[in-house]
Amino acid sequence: MPDGNILGIVGEYNPFHNGHAYHLEESVKRTSATGVVCAMSGDFVQRGEAAILNKWKRAGIAVRCGADLVVEIPVFCCLANAGIYGRGAVKLLESLGFVTHLSFGSESGDIAELEEIADRLDRYDEEISRRISVLSRQGLSWPAARDRAYRDFFPDGSNISSSSNDILGIEYLRALHGLTPLTIKRKGAGYNDSVDKDPGAVFHSASGIRQALCDGRDISSMVPEECFRELSGLTSDALEIRAERYFQLVRYRILTS
């Protein structure tokens, strides 16, 4: 078994950008980790989108940027909601038997607040779930319904953030059984911000970088060199053709079902 603290990180790395590199490096410093294991989505990521690079290339980038081992999160977890994704990723890391810490990025950066929310969601899971079902039937999205249901039960408590990393962080904490958690406050762009919001920023969102690639823009300053080498061959024309091919496959399946 490996000696010392072994850090677990959950990520999609779609693509691996400067924020991911910062999170990995800062997490290693704070845990004095002697090894890093990344649980990573495969060729398909959350919301059912095909990753911009295949899993082998993304795993290779992660290793060249500081990970020692990359393990694949089962695709049925990646294509499900945040709760299933979070549980699947955490159970995968725990099943290895040598991971000691779990670090995740968050918009709040407050591990105590996130742990309190996670504990309350667990203790009142049945009641909150029933309320979520009612609100969902009224047209609210799952994150909005859960936030409203939580506030109905805990009006004086902290709201559940609508930010993606906070939502995932809460699910990681609910799934943990033995790993020591920590969170690193997200820097720079928000989860869905485009690069135009702050073109000169060091940290951009993965979705913003993907859109910039599709627009044919230079993203060399937004990602580590190891990642840029893999992305540099992806032209906007090639990405458009790929999207059209996926559409044709989906269209065929719909017409023949």
Backbone bond lengths (Angstrom), bond angles and torsions (degrees), N, CA, C in turn:
res aa  C-N    CA-C-N  psi(-1)  N-CA   C-N-CA  omega(-1)  CA-C   N-CA-C  phi
1 M - - - 1.461 - - 1.535 110.05 -
2 P 1.337 117.98 143.96 1.467 120.10 178.40 1.523 111.34 -62.56
3 D 1.321 116.33 148.45 1.459 121.81 177.56 1.521 110.18 -91.52
4 G 1.340 115.90 157.62 1.460 120.98 174.22 1.516 112.77 78.21
5 N 1.327 114.93 -170.32 1.454 121.47 179.83 1.525 110.24 -78.73
6 I 1.319 116.23 129.97 1.464 121.54 177.15 1.521 107.51 -113.60
7 L 1.294 115.80 121.78 1.456 122.98 -173.93 1.519 111.51 -90.70
8 G 1.313 116.07 131.96 1.460 121.99 173.50 1.516 110.14 -106.90
9 I 1.328 116.27 136.80 1.465 122.43 178.43 1.520 107.92 -134.16
10 V 1.323 116.63 138.89 1.465 121.85 175.94 1.520 108.07 -105.92
11 G 1.321 117.56 131.53 1.460 118.93 -179.58 1.510 112.67 -159.11
12 E 1.321 114.49 161.52 1.462 120.33 173.90 1.530 110.23 -105.30
13 Y 1.345 116.00 -29.80 1.465 121.69 177.44 1.521 110.87 50.35
14 N 1.332 113.87 56.61 1.462 120.44 -173.06 1.535 111.79 -121.11
15 P 1.345 119.14 65.75 1.462 127.01 2.22 1.531 111.74 -99.37
16 F 1.337 115.39 176.33 1.471 122.49 175.93 1.525 107.45 -69.77
17 H 1.336 117.31 119.75 1.468 119.67 -175.56 1.528 110.94 -123.63
18 N 1.333 115.98 -175.18 1.466 120.81 -175.73 1.528 112.52 -60.86
19 G 1.331 116.49 -34.17 1.462 119.74 177.71 1.517 112.21 -65.14
20 H 1.324 116.79 -38.35 1.465 120.78 176.65 1.531 110.35 -64.40
21 A 1.342 115.56 -42.80 1.466 119.60 179.49 1.528 110.71 -62.32
22 Y 1.343 116.37 -42.31 1.466 120.62 178.07 1.529 110.52 -62.19
23 H 1.332 116.55 -45.56 1.468 120.67 -179.16 1.514 111.16 -60.95
24 L 1.317 117.20 -44.00 1.462 120.48 -179.17 1.530 110.79 -64.44
25 E 1.319 116.66 -48.25 1.471 120.54 -177.79 1.530 111.37 -64.08
26 E 1.336 117.03 -43.70 1.463 120.92 -178.82 1.524 110.78 -66.96
27 S 1.330 116.92 -37.38 1.468 120.64 179.49 1.520 111.13 -65.63
28 V 1.320 116.84 -41.00 1.464 120.93 177.40 1.527 110.61 -61.74
29 K 1.340 117.08 -42.41 1.461 121.13 179.14 1.535 111.04 -61.55
30 R 1.316 116.56 -45.93 1.467 120.67 -173.53 1.521 112.63 -72.79
31 T 1.312 117.47 -24.30 1.466 120.25 -178.95 1.526 112.77 -104.67
32 S 1.327 116.78 -5.53 1.475 121.38 -173.05 1.528 110.17 51.50
33 A 1.325 115.99 41.44 1.462 121.55 -174.92 1.524 111.24 -68.53
34 T 1.328 114.89 141.55 1.460 120.97 174.83 1.524 111.74 -98.92
35 G 1.326 116.47 -5.32 1.458 120.98 178.59 1.515 110.19 -158.91
36 V 1.337 116.55 153.51 1.465 122.12 -178.56 1.520 109.52 -129.71
37 V 1.343 116.04 126.81 1.460 122.25 175.66 1.525 108.28 -115.50
38 C 1.317 117.03 125.15 1.456 121.31 177.45 1.526 110.06 -105.50
39 A 1.323 116.54 125.02 1.466 121.51 169.94 1.518 106.10 -92.00
40 M 1.308 116.18 114.83 1.469 120.92 -170.46 1.519 111.69 -123.36
41 S 1.325 115.71 143.57 1.456 120.86 172.72 1.519 109.62 -62.49
42 G 1.331 116.35 153.09 1.461 120.67 179.40 1.509 112.25 -84.80
43 D 1.334 116.53 -134.25 1.464 120.23 -175.75 1.517 112.94 -75.35
44 F 1.335 116.72 -16.51 1.462 120.56 176.71 1.514 108.85 -122.06
45 V 1.319 115.36 136.77 1.460 121.46 -173.41 1.521 109.63 -113.05
46 Q 1.333 115.87 -177.16 1.461 120.11 -178.44 1.531 110.76 -57.54
47 R 1.307 115.16 151.13 1.463 124.49 -174.55 1.519 112.21 71.19
48 G 1.340 118.32 8.62 1.454 121.84 172.95 1.509 115.68 80.67
49 E 1.302 117.26 7.51 1.458 120.78 -178.13 1.526 110.99 -78.46
50 A 1.330 116.60 142.97 1.461 120.15 173.15 1.527 108.75 -74.49
51 A 1.326 116.84 134.21 1.463 120.83 -179.46 1.528 110.41 -62.61
52 I 1.322 115.80 150.44 1.457 120.54 -176.19 1.528 111.50 -69.67
53 L 1.326 117.11 -26.92 1.468 123.36 171.93 1.523 107.72 -127.03
54 N 1.324 117.07 150.59 1.463 117.91 -179.39 1.535 110.72 -69.04
55 K 1.322 115.38 167.24 1.466 120.86 -172.16 1.520 112.82 -63.55
56 W 1.324 117.65 -32.22 1.465 120.45 -179.16 1.524 110.73 -67.39
57 K 1.329 116.47 -43.02 1.470 119.74 179.11 1.522 110.73 -68.05
58 R 1.340 117.39 -41.86 1.459 119.95 -179.88 1.525 111.45 -66.91
59 A 1.333 117.46 -37.45 1.471 120.44 176.23 1.524 110.39 -65.45
60 G 1.331 116.63 -40.27 1.462 120.31 178.38 1.515 112.05 -62.18
61 I 1.328 116.40 -41.20 1.469 120.33 177.27 1.525 110.14 -62.24
62 A 1.339 116.74 -44.61 1.467 120.68 -179.89 1.527 111.10 -59.10
63 V 1.328 116.86 -42.42 1.466 121.04 179.54 1.528 110.70 -65.63
64 R 1.314 116.36 -42.86 1.476 119.33 179.67 1.528 111.89 -69.19
65 C 1.337 116.92 -18.17 1.465 120.91 -180.00 1.527 112.74 -101.37
66 G 1.337 117.99 8.65 1.459 118.89 171.63 1.507 117.45 130.49
67 A 1.334 118.94 -11.95 1.465 120.05 177.89 1.528 110.08 -77.78
68 D 1.317 116.41 148.86 1.468 120.93 176.48 1.525 111.66 -99.18
69 L 1.323 116.66 -25.33 1.464 121.79 -178.11 1.517 108.19 -150.98
70 V 1.327 116.42 138.25 1.468 122.07 175.01 1.523 108.05 -122.39
71 V 1.335 116.48 126.32 1.467 121.42 177.94 1.522 107.88 -118.12
72 E 1.338 115.85 147.43 1.460 120.31 -173.92 1.526 112.25 -92.26
73 I 1.335 115.52 128.19 1.459 121.65 173.53 1.528 107.81 -73.37
74 P 1.329 119.04 131.68 1.473 120.26 -179.71 1.520 111.97 -54.25
75 V 1.316 115.83 142.02 1.463 120.67 -173.90 1.525 112.01 -62.27
76 F 1.339 118.43 -31.48 1.468 118.81 -179.14 1.528 110.90 -67.51
77 C 1.335 117.58 -24.94 1.464 120.79 174.66 1.528 110.24 -76.14
78 C 1.324 115.86 -40.30 1.464 120.33 -177.60 1.520 111.93 -65.29
79 L 1.322 116.80 -31.17 1.463 120.72 -176.40 1.522 112.43 -92.74
80 A 1.327 117.62 5.53 1.463 121.85 -178.21 1.532 110.18 -103.12
81 N 1.336 116.03 -171.79 1.460 119.67 -178.74 1.524 111.04 -75.31
82 A 1.336 115.24 177.16 1.467 120.64 -174.96 1.518 112.38 -60.20
83 G 1.348 116.84 -35.84 1.463 119.91 -179.17 1.510 112.51 -64.39
84 I 1.321 116.74 -46.50 1.471 120.55 -179.97 1.523 110.58 -69.24
85 Y 1.310 116.69 -40.69 1.466 120.57 177.46 1.530 110.60 -60.31
86 G 1.336 116.01 -47.66 1.460 120.04 -178.41 1.516 112.42 -63.94
87 R 1.343 116.72 -44.97 1.468 119.70 179.28 1.521 111.44 -63.82
88 G 1.325 116.13 -42.90 1.463 119.58 -179.87 1.508 112.29 -60.84
89 A 1.337 116.37 -44.04 1.464 120.74 -178.52 1.526 111.60 -66.44
90 V 1.337 116.52 -44.46 1.463 120.48 -178.24 1.525 110.81 -67.04
91 K 1.332 117.34 -43.79 1.463 120.28 179.79 1.525 110.90 -62.74
92 L 1.319 116.40 -35.87 1.462 120.27 177.34 1.521 110.66 -62.43
93 L 1.319 117.31 -46.49 1.464 120.85 179.45 1.532 111.05 -65.42
94 E 1.329 116.87 -42.36 1.469 120.01 -179.45 1.528 111.41 -66.54
95 S 1.316 116.72 -32.95 1.464 120.15 -177.53 1.524 112.38 -66.13
96 L 1.330 117.30 -19.85 1.464 119.84 179.78 1.528 111.33 -67.80
97 G 1.326 116.80 -28.70 1.458 120.69 173.90 1.513 115.68 87.67
98 F 1.341 117.74 -4.30 1.471 118.17 -178.42 1.521 113.46 -129.14
99 V 1.316 118.53 -3.05 1.461 120.97 177.34 1.527 108.40 -77.03
100 T 1.333 116.66 133.25 1.466 121.03 -176.12 1.527 113.66 -110.77
101 H 1.331 117.39 -26.93 1.463 121.80 -175.78 1.531 110.35 -130.15
102 L 1.316 115.43 152.24 1.463 121.46 172.61 1.523 107.96 -126.52
103 S 1.321 116.01 124.94 1.462 120.69 177.27 1.519 109.68 -118.34
104 F 1.320 115.58 136.17 1.456 120.19 177.25 1.525 109.85 -138.86
105 G 1.301 115.78 152.44 1.455 120.50 175.42 1.519 109.88 -81.06
106 S 1.317 116.27 152.07 1.463 120.27 177.11 1.517 109.84 -151.54
107 E 1.319 114.93 153.98 1.464 119.00 176.61 1.521 110.90 -73.61
108 S 1.341 117.96 -34.67 1.465 121.08 -176.77 1.529 111.93 -78.25
109 G 1.321 116.64 -38.95 1.462 120.59 -176.78 1.516 113.70 71.61
110 D 1.337 117.75 11.51 1.471 122.43 -175.23 1.529 109.06 -112.26
111 I 1.328 117.64 97.30 1.461 121.32 -176.27 1.528 111.20 -66.36
112 A 1.335 118.46 -35.37 1.464 121.35 -178.75 1.528 110.64 -64.94
113 E 1.321 116.50 -43.51 1.462 120.33 179.61 1.520 111.19 -65.15
114 L 1.329 117.00 -42.77 1.466 120.89 179.60 1.529 110.86 -65.49
115 E 1.338 117.16 -38.19 1.467 120.54 177.89 1.524 111.36 -65.95
116 E 1.332 116.89 -37.41 1.462 120.17 178.22 1.531 110.52 -63.76
117 I 1.320 116.85 -44.44 1.462 120.87 179.00 1.525 110.14 -63.07
118 A 1.329 116.70 -44.20 1.466 121.04 179.91 1.525 110.90 -60.67
119 D 1.328 116.38 -42.79 1.473 120.44 -179.74 1.526 111.30 -64.40
120 R 1.323 117.06 -41.39 1.463 120.41 179.54 1.531 111.11 -66.95
121 L 1.323 116.73 -40.05 1.462 119.83 178.43 1.525 110.93 -62.99
122 D 1.319 116.85 -34.95 1.468 120.32 177.48 1.524 111.76 -70.67
123 R 1.321 116.31 -45.08 1.468 120.23 -175.54 1.527 112.28 -67.66
124 Y 1.315 116.23 -31.03 1.467 119.95 -177.97 1.526 110.65 -118.34
125 D 1.312 114.96 35.68 1.464 120.28 -174.53 1.527 112.37 -59.42
126 E 1.317 117.06 -46.62 1.470 120.29 -175.71 1.520 111.17 -64.53
127 E 1.330 116.45 -45.83 1.460 119.95 -178.05 1.534 111.36 -66.44
128 I 1.326 116.03 -44.03 1.465 119.72 -179.12 1.522 110.96 -67.20
129 S 1.336 116.60 -37.88 1.466 120.26 178.86 1.530 111.16 -61.88
130 R 1.340 116.08 -40.98 1.474 118.72 178.16 1.522 110.82 -63.00
131 R 1.318 116.41 -41.11 1.463 120.68 179.80 1.528 110.69 -67.05
132 I 1.314 117.40 -38.38 1.470 121.12 177.11 1.529 110.16 -60.53
133 S 1.326 116.71 -42.02 1.468 121.07 -179.93 1.523 111.15 -59.83
134 V 1.334 115.90 -42.78 1.470 120.21 179.34 1.525 110.15 -64.15
135 L 1.320 116.65 -46.72 1.464 120.93 -177.51 1.527 111.60 -67.51
136 S 1.325 116.57 -35.14 1.468 120.14 178.91 1.528 110.59 -65.01
137 R 1.334 115.75 -38.70 1.471 119.37 178.07 1.526 111.32 -66.76
138 Q 1.328 116.32 -19.49 1.464 120.35 177.61 1.521 111.91 -86.29
139 G 1.330 116.51 -1.21 1.457 120.01 174.47 1.516 116.32 107.85
140 L 1.335 117.82 -0.45 1.466 119.54 179.06 1.525 110.35 -77.06
141 S 1.327 116.71 145.52 1.462 120.49 173.40 1.520 109.10 -67.46
142 W 1.356 116.58 162.42 1.466 119.24 -178.04 1.532 112.15 -58.87
143 P 1.351 120.36 -46.80 1.476 119.07 179.31 1.527 112.16 -61.61
144 A 1.347 117.12 -41.52 1.464 119.96 -179.66 1.524 110.90 -67.54
145 A 1.335 116.57 -39.81 1.467 120.71 179.40 1.523 110.71 -64.78
146 R 1.329 116.66 -41.01 1.469 118.48 -179.50 1.520 110.97 -67.45
147 D 1.328 116.99 -40.04 1.461 120.09 178.70 1.517 110.63 -62.81
148 R 1.336 116.97 -43.79 1.461 120.67 179.53 1.533 110.31 -64.65
149 A 1.332 116.71 -44.61 1.465 120.25 180.00 1.522 110.74 -61.50
150 Y 1.320 116.56 -41.79 1.464 120.82 -179.92 1.530 109.78 -62.43
151 R 1.320 116.74 -44.05 1.467 120.06 -178.87 1.526 111.56 -69.12
152 D 1.328 117.53 -28.49 1.463 119.98 175.05 1.527 111.06 -62.39
153 F 1.335 116.55 -37.17 1.462 121.33 -178.83 1.523 112.13 -86.80
154 F 1.330 116.46 -30.76 1.481 120.68 -177.00 1.525 109.50 -130.55
155 P 1.342 117.57 72.02 1.466 120.45 -175.88 1.524 113.53 -64.32
156 D 1.326 117.54 -24.22 1.466 120.62 -179.30 1.529 112.47 -96.62
157 G 1.333 116.51 0.43 1.459 119.73 -177.68 1.516 112.06 -89.76
158 S 1.309 115.80 178.45 1.460 121.41 177.58 1.534 109.42 -71.53
159 N 1.318 115.46 141.15 1.455 119.21 175.46 1.516 109.86 -70.93
160 I 1.329 116.08 151.10 1.456 119.92 172.27 1.523 107.31 -78.18
161 S 1.297 116.16 120.59 1.456 119.99 -177.96 1.523 110.72 -60.18
162 S 1.329 115.46 144.99 1.469 120.13 174.27 1.522 110.45 -85.34
163 S 1.323 116.87 -0.77 1.463 121.40 -178.89 1.525 110.47 -76.04
164 S 1.316 115.87 137.61 1.467 121.52 -170.41 1.515 113.27 -59.87
165 N 1.327 117.98 -41.82 1.459 119.61 -176.73 1.517 112.35 -69.85
166 D 1.332 117.72 -37.09 1.465 120.49 175.61 1.522 110.32 -63.92
167 I 1.335 117.01 -43.21 1.461 121.32 179.89 1.521 110.41 -60.08
168 L 1.329 117.12 -46.69 1.464 120.74 178.44 1.520 111.04 -65.39
169 G 1.332 116.91 -40.57 1.458 120.40 -179.73 1.512 112.43 -58.71
170 I 1.323 116.88 -41.22 1.463 121.00 177.46 1.522 110.53 -61.32
171 E 1.332 116.85 -41.14 1.469 119.98 179.95 1.527 111.54 -68.81
172 Y 1.331 117.71 -36.24 1.468 119.51 174.92 1.525 110.21 -60.46
173 L 1.342 115.96 -45.21 1.465 120.23 -178.21 1.519 111.64 -64.48
174 R 1.317 117.38 -36.16 1.463 120.36 178.77 1.530 111.94 -67.37
175 A 1.322 115.85 -27.43 1.475 120.35 -176.75 1.522 112.96 -89.69
176 L 1.330 118.17 -14.84 1.466 121.12 -172.59 1.522 112.66 -68.08
177 H 1.332 115.21 139.48 1.462 122.36 172.91 1.524 108.42 -142.23
178 G 1.316 116.57 76.04 1.459 119.07 175.13 1.515 115.22 122.13
179 L 1.330 118.52 -28.89 1.455 119.64 178.95 1.527 110.17 -76.14
180 T 1.324 115.76 145.64 1.462 120.55 177.93 1.529 108.72 -87.25
181 P 1.349 117.75 120.76 1.466 119.31 -176.45 1.525 113.05 -91.02
182 L 1.305 115.66 150.62 1.455 122.01 167.20 1.520 108.02 -148.93
183 T 1.310 115.66 156.70 1.459 119.20 178.87 1.522 109.88 -128.57
184 I 1.312 115.49 145.58 1.460 123.29 177.28 1.524 106.78 -111.53
185 K 1.316 116.44 126.22 1.469 120.45 -178.63 1.527 110.33 -66.02
186 R 1.315 114.98 130.58 1.459 121.24 -179.44 1.523 109.69 -64.95
187 K 1.327 116.53 138.19 1.453 122.25 177.27 1.519 110.07 -110.62
188 G 1.320 115.70 151.94 1.465 120.22 171.40 1.508 113.19 78.55
189 A 1.338 115.28 -141.32 1.469 122.60 -171.35 1.516 112.19 -62.81
190 G 1.334 115.32 151.24 1.447 121.65 173.15 1.511 110.87 -73.55
191 Y 1.331 115.12 170.42 1.466 121.65 -172.30 1.524 112.98 -55.34
192 N 1.336 117.25 -39.29 1.463 120.90 -176.07 1.528 113.49 -111.27
193 D 1.328 116.97 13.12 1.471 120.06 -178.70 1.525 111.15 -70.05
194 S 1.336 115.42 142.01 1.464 119.82 173.93 1.517 109.35 -83.19
195 V 1.319 116.86 163.56 1.470 120.02 -179.70 1.520 111.30 -68.67
196 D 1.338 118.00 -18.95 1.470 121.02 -179.53 1.522 112.40 -69.14
197 K 1.324 116.67 -19.88 1.464 119.03 -179.16 1.521 110.96 -62.80
198 D 1.333 116.71 -35.76 1.474 121.59 177.04 1.529 107.82 -154.40
199 P 1.336 117.44 79.60 1.476 120.97 -172.35 1.525 114.63 -56.65
200 G 1.324 117.42 -29.21 1.459 119.87 -176.88 1.512 114.67 -91.39
201 A 1.318 117.46 5.89 1.466 121.12 -176.47 1.520 111.72 -68.97
202 V 1.328 115.91 153.68 1.466 121.76 175.97 1.518 110.56 -78.54
203 F 1.345 115.70 -37.48 1.468 121.00 -175.03 1.526 110.17 -109.16
204 H 1.313 115.64 119.76 1.464 122.31 175.88 1.522 109.18 -121.48
205 S 1.337 116.07 158.35 1.457 120.69 179.29 1.522 110.29 -76.12
206 A 1.336 115.76 154.78 1.465 120.47 178.17 1.525 110.64 -62.51
207 S 1.348 116.75 -39.91 1.467 119.13 -179.87 1.525 110.68 -65.89
208 G 1.331 116.83 -38.28 1.461 120.28 176.88 1.518 112.34 -63.99
209 I 1.323 116.13 -39.81 1.474 120.62 179.15 1.524 110.42 -67.56
210 R 1.326 117.19 -41.18 1.471 119.76 177.77 1.524 111.13 -61.20
211 Q 1.343 116.10 -42.14 1.461 119.02 179.06 1.524 110.93 -66.41
212 A 1.332 116.61 -38.72 1.463 120.28 178.02 1.531 110.87 -61.92
213 L 1.333 116.29 -39.24 1.466 120.36 176.19 1.530 110.86 -62.25
214 C 1.311 116.38 -44.24 1.462 120.76 179.62 1.526 111.21 -63.90
215 D 1.327 116.06 -29.11 1.469 120.34 178.96 1.519 112.73 -85.17
216 G 1.339 116.57 -0.24 1.463 120.61 179.39 1.509 114.71 76.23
217 R 1.333 117.62 24.51 1.461 121.08 -177.07 1.526 111.44 -91.19
218 D 1.319 115.57 161.25 1.465 121.83 179.57 1.524 109.01 -79.09
219 I 1.331 117.09 120.61 1.471 120.37 -179.20 1.536 111.14 -115.48
220 S 1.331 116.57 16.17 1.471 120.64 -173.91 1.521 113.12 -61.33
221 S 1.352 117.83 -28.33 1.469 120.23 -179.65 1.527 112.47 -86.50
222 M 1.318 116.94 -6.28 1.465 121.00 -173.57 1.518 113.67 -96.42
223 V 1.319 117.14 -14.63 1.465 121.75 -175.48 1.524 109.10 -134.48
224 P 1.337 118.51 155.70 1.469 120.15 174.50 1.528 110.78 -61.31
225 E 1.322 115.86 157.05 1.465 120.89 -178.21 1.526 111.86 -57.80
226 E 1.346 116.79 -36.82 1.466 120.88 -179.11 1.534 111.08 -60.93
227 C 1.316 116.10 -34.25 1.454 120.76 178.59 1.523 110.94 -79.97
228 F 1.318 116.44 -40.89 1.462 119.62 -177.47 1.526 111.81 -61.04
229 R 1.328 116.85 -35.18 1.468 119.57 178.99 1.524 111.07 -59.91
230 E 1.333 116.94 -37.20 1.458 120.48 179.91 1.532 111.89 -76.76
231 L 1.333 116.15 -33.81 1.461 119.94 -176.96 1.524 113.27 -82.79
232 S 1.321 116.86 -21.10 1.473 120.17 -172.56 1.525 112.96 -62.08
233 G 1.330 117.13 -22.88 1.461 119.47 179.64 1.520 113.84 -84.95
234 L 1.341 117.14 -3.34 1.459 120.89 -179.03 1.529 109.87 -91.71
235 T 1.310 117.24 104.38 1.459 121.15 177.63 1.523 109.97 -86.57
236 S 1.328 115.70 161.91 1.463 119.57 178.44 1.524 110.57 -62.53
237 D 1.331 117.40 -35.56 1.472 120.76 178.23 1.529 110.98 -64.52
238 A 1.342 116.25 -43.47 1.467 120.46 -179.26 1.525 110.80 -64.14
239 L 1.342 117.27 -39.55 1.462 120.78 179.35 1.528 111.20 -67.57
240 E 1.336 116.58 -36.02 1.463 119.98 178.11 1.526 110.75 -67.28
241 I 1.327 116.35 -41.35 1.475 120.43 178.01 1.516 110.52 -63.24
242 R 1.347 116.32 -40.99 1.464 120.06 179.86 1.520 111.16 -62.65
243 A 1.335 115.96 -43.21 1.463 119.67 179.43 1.530 110.63 -62.28
244 E 1.332 116.67 -39.70 1.461 120.55 178.99 1.526 111.11 -65.56
245 R 1.331 117.77 -37.02 1.466 120.86 177.85 1.521 111.12 -65.27
246 Y 1.327 116.72 -41.36 1.461 119.43 177.09 1.520 110.69 -62.46
247 F 1.329 116.01 -41.34 1.453 119.73 179.76 1.526 110.83 -61.13
248 Q 1.318 117.08 -41.53 1.460 120.40 -179.76 1.533 111.36 -63.80
249 L 1.320 116.79 -38.11 1.466 119.97 177.46 1.530 111.18 -65.21
250 V 1.331 115.94 -44.32 1.464 119.93 178.87 1.531 109.93 -64.85
251 R 1.320 116.50 -42.98 1.466 120.97 179.06 1.535 110.55 -59.64
252 Y 1.324 116.97 -44.44 1.460 121.17 178.88 1.524 110.78 -59.40
253 R 1.340 115.52 -44.16 1.463 119.75 -178.15 1.527 111.31 -64.71
254 I 1.331 116.13 -40.33 1.469 119.83 179.56 1.525 110.44 -64.69
255 L 1.330 117.16 -43.26 1.455 121.11 -176.68 1.533 112.52 -70.26
256 T 1.317 117.45 -26.19 1.476 120.39 -176.97 1.524 112.43 -99.69
257 S 1.327 118.62 -0.69 1.478 121.32 -178.56 1.529 110.18 -85.24
